[in-house]
């Protein structure tokens, strides 16, 4: 009980760095028809939807192994039910997390874990006569279409609430003119990991032109960022343009954060983490390691002072592990460090068969070597408490 209590306290103490996407393995698909064929088509579409969300890659549906799995979608479904959406019957599906993960590993695909960057969206809509900021509860269809597009890709979005604090912190001209300082200041309260600035121009024929800039940094850092924002344009219906925009943003983030688990796994690897100052730090570190996509399990092997060595059972390559852990702000790779000398585990000696055993035989049966718990320099990290 003490362990779980300490773990709970440690988790509460952690700063919010990303949003947790809770519905990656769930989807809802409209039923086109009422026969068994329509039901099967919805199940296949549901699996395709979930695989795109979890992998972060729309091209995964071209993978031959994935195509075969989709035709046999039933084996991956853990729960299903029926509902109504806008008067149309729909199939609600939940998929088995472990089965999906094994499928992606076997398909040499990628997995993007449920801790994902939360993107703040500032959006201005222009009809040619006036410009308006679109808030979270706006009835403008572009807001809803953008949210739906993001949900289909598993991308957390936050729209400003539009209260008095927002209204006095930033105005339309700031957003339309890309004035970064007031935008960054107004964004601070939302603790986002990135910022998407969107300008929509409604056309007489009912279509819309979108012009957008995506800043993949925390809003407080965009004014001093050395890299330029990712920009794009899209034209068409509201649904088409919002989907194109969200796909571009999500593809960029997935390319950065999703981890490939295919190929040869790294087996076991030892890492050392220094600057563990408390029991809460230890439990938070253990939780973080076990939540990594590339880690099957993490076991503490040695503790000495403020340092701990964990042995990790990897489900991906060691390179993929290092890529994934490099994106976690709770740890940073040590610039100059030497692993502490871990106590070796001796091999028990074998008693001689008789008193006449020769010297060479005795040498062979005594523990001439031990297996120390070693850590390579590139696997030494500092805990950022």
C-alpha positions as a Markdown table, in Angstrom:
| # | Residue | x | y | z |
|---|---|---|---|---|
| 1 | Unk | 0.0 | 0.0 | 0.0 |
| 2 | Unk | 2.9 | 2.4 | 0.8 |
| 3 | Unk | 4.3 | 1.9 | -2.7 |
| 4 | Unk | 1.0 | 2.8 | -4.4 |
| 5 | Unk | 0.5 | 5.8 | -2.1 |
| 6 | Unk | 4.0 | 7.1 | -2.9 |
| 7 | Unk | 3.4 | 6.5 | -6.6 |
| 8 | Unk | 0.1 | 8.4 | -6.5 |
| 9 | Unk | 1.8 | 11.3 | -4.8 |
| 10 | Unk | 4.6 | 11.3 | -7.3 |
| 11 | Unk | 2.3 | 11.4 | -10.3 |
| 12 | Unk | 0.4 | 14.3 | -8.7 |
| 13 | Unk | 3.6 | 16.2 | -8.4 |
| 14 | Unk | 4.6 | 15.8 | -12.1 |
| 15 | Unk | 4.1 | 19.0 | -14.2 |
| 16 | Unk | 1.7 | 18.7 | -17.2 |
| 17 | Unk | 3.8 | 18.4 | -20.4 |
| 18 | Unk | 1.5 | 16.8 | -22.8 |
| 19 | Unk | -2.1 | 15.7 | -23.2 |
| 20 | Unk | -3.2 | 12.1 | -22.7 |
| 21 | Unk | -5.4 | 10.8 | -25.6 |
| 22 | Unk | -7.8 | 8.4 | -24.0 |
| 23 | Unk | -9.7 | 7.1 | -27.0 |
| 24 | Unk | -7.0 | 5.9 | -29.3 |
| 25 | Unk | -8.3 | 2.4 | -29.3 |
| 26 | Unk | -12.0 | 3.5 | -29.7 |
| 27 | Unk | -13.9 | 4.7 | -32.8 |
| 28 | Unk | -17.4 | 5.2 | -34.0 |
| 29 | Unk | -18.4 | 4.3 | -37.6 |
| 30 | Unk | -21.7 | 5.1 | -39.3 |
| 31 | Unk | -23.5 | 2.1 | -40.6 |
| 32 | Unk | -24.4 | 2.3 | -44.3 |
| 33 | Unk | -27.2 | -0.3 | -44.4 |
| 34 | Unk | -28.5 | -2.8 | -41.9 |
| 35 | Unk | -27.3 | -6.1 | -43.1 |
| 36 | Unk | -24.3 | -8.2 | -42.1 |
| 37 | Unk | -22.2 | -6.8 | -44.9 |
| 38 | Unk | -22.6 | -3.2 | -43.7 |
| 39 | Unk | -21.7 | -4.3 | -40.2 |
| 40 | Unk | -18.5 | -6.0 | -41.4 |
| 41 | Unk | -17.6 | -3.0 | -43.5 |
| 42 | Unk | -17.9 | -0.8 | -40.4 |
| 43 | Unk | -15.7 | -3.1 | -38.4 |
| 44 | Unk | -13.0 | -3.0 | -41.1 |
| 45 | Unk | -13.3 | 0.8 | -41.3 |
| 46 | Unk | -13.1 | 1.0 | -37.5 |
| 47 | Unk | -9.8 | -1.0 | -37.4 |
| 48 | Unk | -8.4 | 1.2 | -40.1 |
| 49 | Unk | -9.3 | 4.3 | -38.2 |
| 50 | Unk | -7.7 | 3.1 | -35.0 |
| 51 | Unk | -4.5 | 2.0 | -36.8 |
| 52 | Unk | -4.1 | 5.4 | -38.3 |
| 53 | Unk | -4.5 | 7.1 | -34.9 |
| 54 | Unk | -2.1 | 4.8 | -33.1 |
| 55 | Unk | 0.6 | 4.7 | -35.7 |
| 56 | Unk | 0.3 | 8.4 | -36.6 |
| 57 | Unk | 0.7 | 7.4 | -40.3 |
| 58 | Unk | -2.1 | 7.4 | -42.9 |
| 59 | Unk | 0.2 | 5.4 | -45.3 |
| 60 | Unk | -0.1 | 2.4 | -42.9 |
| 61 | Unk | -3.2 | 1.3 | -44.7 |
| 62 | Unk | -1.0 | 0.5 | -47.8 |
| 63 | Unk | 1.0 | -2.1 | -45.7 |
| 64 | Unk | 0.2 | -5.6 | -47.0 |
| 65 | Unk | 0.1 | -7.1 | -43.5 |
| 66 | Unk | -2.2 | -4.4 | -42.3 |
| 67 | Unk | -4.5 | -4.9 | -45.3 |
| 68 | Unk | -4.7 | -8.6 | -44.4 |
| 69 | Unk | -5.5 | -7.8 | -40.8 |
| 70 | Unk | -8.3 | -5.4 | -41.6 |
| 71 | Unk | -10.1 | -8.1 | -43.5 |
| 72 | Unk | -10.0 | -10.1 | -40.2 |
| 73 | Unk | -10.9 | -7.2 | -38.0 |
| 74 | Unk | -12.9 | -9.3 | -35.6 |
| 75 | Unk | -9.9 | -10.8 | -33.8 |
| 76 | Unk | -8.8 | -7.3 | -32.7 |
| 77 | Unk | -12.2 | -6.1 | -31.3 |
| 78 | Unk | -12.5 | -6.2 | -27.5 |
| 79 | Unk | -16.0 | -4.6 | -27.3 |
| 80 | Unk | -18.7 | -3.2 | -29.6 |
| 81 | Unk | -22.2 | -1.7 | -29.4 |
| 82 | Unk | -24.6 | 0.3 | -31.4 |
| 83 | Unk | -25.7 | 4.0 | -31.1 |
| 84 | Unk | -27.3 | 6.8 | -33.0 |
| 85 | Unk | -25.4 | 9.8 | -34.5 |
| 86 | Unk | -27.4 | 12.6 | -36.0 |
| 87 | Unk | -30.2 | 10.1 | -36.6 |
| 88 | Unk | -28.0 | 7.5 | -38.2 |
| 89 | Unk | -27.2 | 4.1 | -36.7 |
| 90 | Unk | -23.5 | 3.7 | -35.8 |
| 91 | Unk | -21.2 | 1.0 | -34.6 |
| 92 | Unk | -19.1 | 1.8 | -31.5 |
| 93 | Unk | -15.9 | -0.2 | -31.4 |
| 94 | Unk | -13.1 | -0.8 | -28.9 |
| 95 | Unk | -9.9 | -2.6 | -29.9 |
| 96 | Unk | -7.5 | -4.7 | -27.8 |
| 97 | Unk | -4.4 | -2.7 | -27.0 |
| 98 | Unk | -2.0 | -5.6 | -26.9 |
| 99 | Unk | -3.3 | -7.2 | -30.1 |
| 100 | Unk | -3.0 | -3.9 | -32.0 |
| 101 | Unk | 0.5 | -3.3 | -30.7 |
| 102 | Unk | 1.6 | -6.8 | -31.7 |
| 103 | Unk | 0.1 | -6.2 | -35.2 |
| 104 | Unk | 2.1 | -3.0 | -35.6 |
| 105 | Unk | 5.3 | -4.6 | -34.4 |
| 106 | Unk | 4.8 | -7.5 | -36.9 |
| 107 | Unk | 4.0 | -5.1 | -39.6 |
| 108 | Unk | 7.2 | -3.1 | -38.9 |
| 109 | Unk | 5.0 | 0.0 | -38.4 |
| 110 | Unk | 5.2 | 2.8 | -35.9 |
| 111 | Unk | 3.4 | 3.5 | -32.6 |
| 112 | Unk | 2.7 | 6.9 | -31.2 |
| 113 | Unk | 2.0 | 6.7 | -27.5 |
| 114 | Unk | -1.0 | 8.3 | -25.9 |
| 115 | Unk | 1.0 | 11.2 | -24.4 |
| 116 | Unk | 0.9 | 13.7 | -27.3 |
| 117 | Unk | 1.6 | 17.4 | -27.7 |
| 118 | Unk | -1.4 | 19.6 | -27.0 |
| 119 | Unk | -1.9 | 22.1 | -29.7 |
| 120 | Unk | -3.5 | 25.5 | -29.1 |
| 121 | Unk | -5.5 | 26.8 | -32.0 |
| 122 | Unk | -6.0 | 30.5 | -32.6 |
| 123 | Unk | -8.4 | 30.9 | -35.6 |
| 124 | Unk | -9.8 | 34.0 | -37.3 |
| 125 | Unk | -12.6 | 33.8 | -39.9 |
| 126 | Unk | -13.1 | 36.5 | -42.5 |
| 127 | Unk | -16.2 | 36.8 | -44.7 |
| 128 | Unk | -14.7 | 39.7 | -46.7 |
| 129 | Unk | -16.5 | 42.3 | -44.5 |
| 130 | Unk | -15.5 | 41.5 | -41.0 |
| 131 | Unk | -13.1 | 39.2 | -39.1 |
| 132 | Unk | -13.9 | 37.2 | -36.0 |
| 133 | Unk | -11.9 | 35.1 | -33.6 |
| 134 | Unk | -13.4 | 31.6 | -33.4 |
| 135 | Unk | -13.6 | 30.4 | -29.8 |
| 136 | Unk | -14.0 | 26.9 | -28.4 |
| 137 | Unk | -17.8 | 27.1 | -28.2 |
| 138 | Unk | -18.2 | 28.9 | -31.6 |
| 139 | Unk | -21.0 | 27.7 | -33.8 |
| 140 | Unk | -18.8 | 28.2 | -36.9 |
| 141 | Unk | -18.6 | 24.8 | -38.6 |
| 142 | Unk | -14.9 | 25.2 | -39.2 |
| 143 | Unk | -14.2 | 24.8 | -35.5 |
| 144 | Unk | -16.2 | 21.5 | -35.4 |
| 145 | Unk | -14.7 | 20.2 | -38.6 |
| 146 | Unk | -11.2 | 21.0 | -37.3 |
| 147 | Unk | -11.9 | 19.2 | -34.0 |
| 148 | Unk | -13.3 | 16.1 | -35.9 |
| 149 | Unk | -10.2 | 16.0 | -38.2 |
| 150 | Unk | -7.9 | 16.2 | -35.1 |
| 151 | Unk | -9.9 | 13.5 | -33.3 |
| 152 | Unk | -9.6 | 11.1 | -36.3 |
| 153 | Unk | -5.8 | 11.5 | -36.1 |
| 154 | Unk | -5.6 | 11.3 | -32.3 |
| 155 | Unk | -4.2 | 14.9 | -32.0 |
| 156 | Unk | -5.2 | 16.9 | -28.9 |
| 157 | Unk | -6.4 | 20.4 | -29.7 |
| 158 | Unk | -7.4 | 23.3 | -27.5 |
| 159 | Unk | -9.3 | 26.3 | -28.6 |
| 160 | Unk | -9.3 | 29.4 | -26.4 |
| 161 | Unk | -12.4 | 29.7 | -24.3 |
| 162 | Unk | -13.0 | 33.3 | -25.3 |
| 163 | Unk | -13.6 | 34.7 | -21.8 |
| 164 | Unk | -12.7 | 38.2 | -20.7 |
| 165 | Unk | -9.1 | 37.2 | -20.1 |
| 166 | Unk | -8.7 | 36.1 | -23.8 |
| 167 | Unk | -10.7 | 39.0 | -25.2 |
| 168 | Unk | -8.5 | 41.6 | -23.5 |
| 169 | Unk | -5.2 | 39.8 | -24.1 |
| 170 | Unk | -5.3 | 39.5 | -27.9 |
| 171 | Unk | -7.4 | 41.0 | -30.7 |
| 172 | Unk | -8.2 | 40.1 | -34.3 |
| 173 | Unk | -5.5 | 42.4 | -35.7 |
| 174 | Unk | -2.9 | 40.7 | -33.6 |
| 175 | Unk | -3.8 | 37.3 | -35.0 |
| 176 | Unk | -4.3 | 38.4 | -38.6 |
| 177 | Unk | -1.1 | 40.3 | -38.6 |
| 178 | Unk | 1.0 | 37.5 | -37.0 |
| 179 | Unk | 2.1 | 39.7 | -34.0 |
| 180 | Unk | 3.8 | 37.0 | -32.0 |
| 181 | Unk | 4.3 | 38.8 | -28.7 |
| 182 | Unk | 0.6 | 39.4 | -27.8 |
| 183 | Unk | -0.3 | 35.9 | -29.2 |
| 184 | Unk | 2.4 | 34.2 | -27.0 |
| 185 | Unk | 1.3 | 36.2 | -24.0 |
| 186 | Unk | -2.4 | 35.3 | -24.5 |
| 187 | Unk | -1.5 | 31.6 | -25.0 |
| 188 | Unk | 0.5 | 31.3 | -21.7 |
| 189 | Unk | -2.6 | 30.3 | -19.6 |
| 190 | Unk | -3.3 | 27.2 | -21.8 |
| 191 | Unk | 0.1 | 25.4 | -21.1 |
| 192 | Unk | 0.2 | 24.1 | -24.7 |
| 193 | Unk | 3.0 | 22.3 | -26.4 |
| 194 | Unk | 2.5 | 24.0 | -29.8 |
| 195 | Unk | 0.5 | 26.7 | -31.5 |
| 196 | Unk | -1.5 | 26.7 | -34.7 |
| 197 | Unk | -2.5 | 30.1 | -36.1 |
| 198 | Unk | -5.2 | 29.8 | -38.7 |
| 199 | Unk | -6.7 | 32.5 | -41.0 |
| 200 | Unk | -9.9 | 31.5 | -42.9 |
| 201 | Unk | -11.3 | 33.5 | -45.8 |
| 202 | Unk | -14.8 | 32.5 | -46.8 |
| 203 | Unk | -15.5 | 32.5 | -50.6 |
| 204 | Unk | -18.7 | 33.5 | -52.4 |
| 205 | Unk | -19.2 | 30.0 | -53.7 |
| 206 | Unk | -19.3 | 28.5 | -50.1 |
| 207 | Unk | -15.7 | 27.3 | -50.1 |
| 208 | Unk | -12.9 | 28.5 | -47.9 |
| 209 | Unk | -9.3 | 29.3 | -48.2 |
| 210 | Unk | -7.1 | 28.5 | -45.2 |
| 211 | Unk | -3.7 | 30.0 | -44.5 |
| 212 | Unk | -2.0 | 28.6 | -41.4 |
| 213 | Unk | 1.3 | 28.7 | -39.4 |
| 214 | Unk | 2.2 | 25.9 | -37.0 |
| 215 | Unk | 4.7 | 26.6 | -34.3 |
| 216 | Unk | 5.9 | 23.3 | -32.8 |
| 217 | Unk | 7.2 | 25.0 | -29.6 |
| 218 | Unk | 5.6 | 26.1 | -26.4 |
| 219 | Unk | 4.0 | 29.5 | -27.1 |
| 220 | Unk | 6.3 | 31.2 | -24.6 |
| 221 | Unk | 9.3 | 30.1 | -26.9 |
| 222 | Unk | 8.0 | 31.0 | -30.3 |
| 223 | Unk | 9.2 | 34.6 | -30.2 |
| 224 | Unk | 12.8 | 33.4 | -29.7 |
| 225 | Unk | 12.7 | 30.2 | -31.7 |
| 226 | Unk | 15.4 | 29.8 | -34.3 |
| 227 | Unk | 13.3 | 27.7 | -36.6 |
| 228 | Unk | 10.6 | 29.1 | -38.8 |
| 229 | Unk | 7.0 | 28.0 | -38.4 |
| 230 | Unk | 5.6 | 25.3 | -40.7 |
| 231 | Unk | 3.2 | 27.0 | -43.0 |
| 232 | Unk | 0.5 | 25.8 | -45.4 |
| 233 | Unk | -2.6 | 26.7 | -47.4 |
| 234 | Unk | -5.7 | 24.8 | -48.3 |
| 235 | Unk | -8.8 | 25.5 | -50.4 |
| 236 | Unk | -12.1 | 23.7 | -50.7 |
| 237 | Unk | -15.0 | 22.8 | -48.4 |
| 238 | Unk | -14.7 | 23.3 | -44.6 |
| 239 | Unk | -14.2 | 19.6 | -44.1 |
| 240 | Unk | -11.6 | 19.2 | -46.8 |
| 241 | Unk | -9.5 | 22.2 | -45.8 |
| 242 | Unk | -9.5 | 21.4 | -42.1 |
| 243 | Unk | -8.6 | 17.8 | -42.8 |
| 244 | Unk | -5.7 | 18.8 | -45.0 |
| 245 | Unk | -4.4 | 21.2 | -42.4 |
| 246 | Unk | -4.7 | 18.8 | -39.5 |
| 247 | Unk | -3.1 | 16.0 | -41.5 |
| 248 | Unk | 0.0 | 18.2 | -42.3 |
| 249 | Unk | 0.4 | 19.2 | -38.6 |
| 250 | Unk | -0.2 | 15.6 | -37.4 |
| 251 | Unk | 2.2 | 14.1 | -39.9 |
| 252 | Unk | 4.9 | 16.5 | -38.7 |
| 253 | Unk | 4.4 | 15.6 | -35.1 |
| 254 | Unk | 4.1 | 11.9 | -35.7 |
| 255 | Unk | 7.3 | 11.9 | -37.7 |
| 256 | Unk | 9.0 | 13.4 | -34.7 |
| 257 | Unk | 7.4 | 11.4 | -31.9 |
| 258 | Unk | 6.1 | 8.1 | -33.3 |
| 259 | Unk | 8.5 | 5.1 | -32.7 |
| 260 | Unk | 9.2 | 2.3 | -35.1 |
| 261 | Unk | 8.9 | -1.1 | -33.4 |
| 262 | Unk | 9.6 | -3.3 | -36.3 |
| 263 | Unk | 12.8 | -5.1 | -37.1 |
| 264 | Unk | 15.2 | -6.6 | -34.5 |
| 265 | Unk | 14.4 | -5.6 | -30.9 |
| 266 | Unk | 17.2 | -4.4 | -28.7 |
| 267 | Unk | 16.8 | -7.1 | -26.1 |
| 268 | Unk | 18.0 | -6.0 | -22.7 |
| 269 | Unk | 19.8 | -2.7 | -22.0 |
| 270 | Unk | 20.9 | -1.0 | -18.8 |
| 271 | Unk | 20.5 | 2.7 | -18.2 |
| 272 | Unk | 21.6 | 4.8 | -15.3 |
| 273 | Unk | 19.6 | 7.8 | -14.1 |
| 274 | Unk | 21.2 | 10.3 | -11.7 |
| 275 | Unk | 19.8 | 13.0 | -9.5 |
| 276 | Unk | 17.1 | 10.9 | -8.0 |
| 277 | Unk | 16.4 | 12.9 | -4.8 |
| 278 | Unk | 13.4 | 11.2 | -3.3 |
| 279 | Unk | 11.1 | 8.2 | -3.3 |
| 280 | Unk | 8.7 | 10.2 | -5.4 |
| 281 | Unk | 11.4 | 10.8 | -8.0 |
| 282 | Unk | 12.1 | 7.0 | -8.1 |
| 283 | Unk | 8.5 | 6.0 | -8.6 |
| 284 | Unk | 7.9 | 8.7 | -11.2 |
| 285 | Unk | 11.0 | 7.5 | -13.1 |
| 286 | Unk | 9.8 | 3.9 | -13.0 |
| 287 | Unk | 6.4 | 4.9 | -14.2 |
| 288 | Unk | 7.8 | 6.9 | -17.1 |
| 289 | Unk | 10.1 | 4.1 | -18.3 |
| 290 | Unk | 7.3 | 1.5 | -18.2 |
| 291 | Unk | 5.1 | 3.8 | -20.2 |
| 292 | Unk | 7.6 | 4.2 | -23.1 |
| 293 | Unk | 6.4 | 2.5 | -26.2 |
| 294 | Unk | 9.8 | 0.9 | -26.8 |
| 295 | Unk | 10.0 | -0.6 | -23.3 |
| 296 | Unk | 8.4 | -3.9 | -22.4 |
| 297 | Unk | 9.4 | -3.7 | -18.8 |
| 298 | Unk | 11.7 | -1.7 | -16.6 |
| 299 | Unk | 13.3 | -3.3 | -13.5 |
| 300 | Unk | 15.5 | -1.4 | -10.9 |
| 301 | Unk | 18.7 | -3.3 | -10.5 |
| 302 | Unk | 21.0 | -1.1 | -8.4 |
| 303 | Unk | 20.6 | 2.0 | -6.3 |
| 304 | Unk | 23.5 | 3.9 | -4.9 |
| 305 | Unk | 23.2 | 7.4 | -3.5 |
| 306 | Unk | 21.2 | 9.5 | -6.0 |
| 307 | Unk | 21.7 | 7.1 | -8.9 |
| 308 | Unk | 19.8 | 4.1 | -10.0 |
| 309 | Unk | 20.4 | 1.5 | -12.7 |
| 310 | Unk | 17.4 | 0.1 | -14.5 |
| 311 | Unk | 17.4 | -2.9 | -16.8 |
| 312 | Unk | 15.0 | -2.5 | -19.7 |
| 313 | Unk | 13.5 | -5.2 | -21.9 |
| 314 | Unk | 13.1 | -3.4 | -25.2 |
| 315 | Unk | 10.4 | -4.0 | -27.8 |
| 316 | Unk | 12.2 | -1.9 | -30.4 |
| 317 | Unk | 15.7 | -1.2 | -31.2 |
| 318 | Unk | 18.0 | 0.6 | -28.8 |
| 319 | Unk | 18.2 | 3.5 | -31.2 |
| 320 | Unk | 14.4 | 3.8 | -31.2 |
| 321 | Unk | 14.5 | 3.8 | -27.4 |
| 322 | Unk | 16.9 | 6.6 | -27.3 |
| 323 | Unk | 14.8 | 8.6 | -29.9 |
| 324 | Unk | 11.7 | 8.1 | -27.7 |
| 325 | Unk | 13.3 | 9.0 | -24.4 |
| 326 | Unk | 14.9 | 12.1 | -25.9 |
| 327 | Unk | 11.4 | 13.6 | -26.3 |
| 328 | Unk | 10.6 | 13.3 | -22.6 |
| 329 | Unk | 11.4 | 16.4 | -20.6 |
| 330 | Unk | 11.7 | 14.5 | -17.3 |
| 331 | Unk | 15.1 | 13.2 | -18.3 |
| 332 | Unk | 18.1 | 14.6 | -20.2 |
| 333 | Unk | 21.2 | 12.8 | -21.5 |
| 334 | Unk | 24.2 | 13.4 | -19.2 |
| 335 | Unk | 26.8 | 15.5 | -21.0 |
| 336 | Unk | 29.7 | 14.0 | -19.1 |
| 337 | Unk | 29.2 | 11.1 | -16.7 |
| 338 | Unk | 30.7 | 7.8 | -15.6 |
| 339 | Unk | 28.4 | 5.0 | -14.5 |
| 340 | Unk | 28.9 | 4.1 | -10.9 |
| 341 | Unk | 30.6 | 0.8 | -10.2 |
| 342 | Unk | 27.8 | -1.7 | -9.8 |
| 343 | Unk | 28.4 | -4.7 | -7.6 |
| 344 | Unk | 29.1 | -7.7 | -9.8 |
| 345 | Unk | 27.1 | -10.9 | -9.3 |
| 346 | Unk | 29.5 | -13.8 | -8.7 |
| 347 | Unk | 29.1 | -17.3 | -10.1 |
| 348 | Unk | 29.1 | -19.9 | -7.4 |
| 349 | Unk | 32.2 | -22.1 | -7.3 |
| 350 | Unk | 32.0 | -25.8 | -7.9 |
| 351 | Unk | 33.7 | -28.0 | -5.3 |
| 352 | Unk | 36.5 | -30.2 | -6.5 |
| 353 | Unk | 35.6 | -33.8 | -7.1 |
| 354 | Unk | 38.5 | -35.2 | -5.0 |
| 355 | Unk | 41.5 | -34.1 | -3.1 |
| 356 | Unk | 43.7 | -35.1 | -6.1 |
| 357 | Unk | 42.1 | -32.5 | -8.4 |
| 358 | Unk | 44.9 | -30.8 | -10.3 |
| 359 | Unk | 45.6 | -27.1 | -10.0 |
| 360 | Unk | 44.3 | -26.4 | -13.5 |
| 361 | Unk | 41.0 | -28.1 | -12.7 |
| 362 | Unk | 40.6 | -26.0 | -9.5 |
| 363 | Unk | 41.2 | -22.9 | -11.5 |
| 364 | Unk | 38.5 | -23.9 | -14.0 |
| 365 | Unk | 35.9 | -24.5 | -11.2 |
| 366 | Unk | 36.5 | -21.3 | -9.2 |
| 367 | Unk | 34.7 | -18.1 | -10.3 |
| 368 | Unk | 37.3 | -16.8 | -12.7 |
| 369 | Unk | 34.9 | -14.1 | -14.0 |
| 370 | Unk | 31.8 | -12.2 | -12.9 |
| 371 | Unk | 29.2 | -10.4 | -14.8 |
| 372 | Unk | 29.2 | -6.7 | -13.8 |
| 373 | Unk | 26.1 | -4.5 | -14.4 |
| 374 | Unk | 27.5 | -2.1 | -17.0 |
| 375 | Unk | 26.0 | 1.0 | -18.6 |
| 376 | Unk | 27.3 | 2.6 | -21.8 |
| 377 | Unk | 27.9 | 6.3 | -21.6 |
| 378 | Unk | 25.1 | 7.2 | -24.0 |
| 379 | Unk | 22.6 | 5.5 | -21.7 |
| 380 | Unk | 23.4 | 7.7 | -18.7 |
| 381 | Unk | 20.7 | 10.3 | -17.9 |
| 382 | Unk | 19.9 | 13.0 | -15.4 |
| 383 | Unk | 16.5 | 13.2 | -13.8 |
| 384 | Unk | 15.0 | 16.7 | -14.1 |
| 385 | Unk | 13.2 | 16.9 | -10.8 |
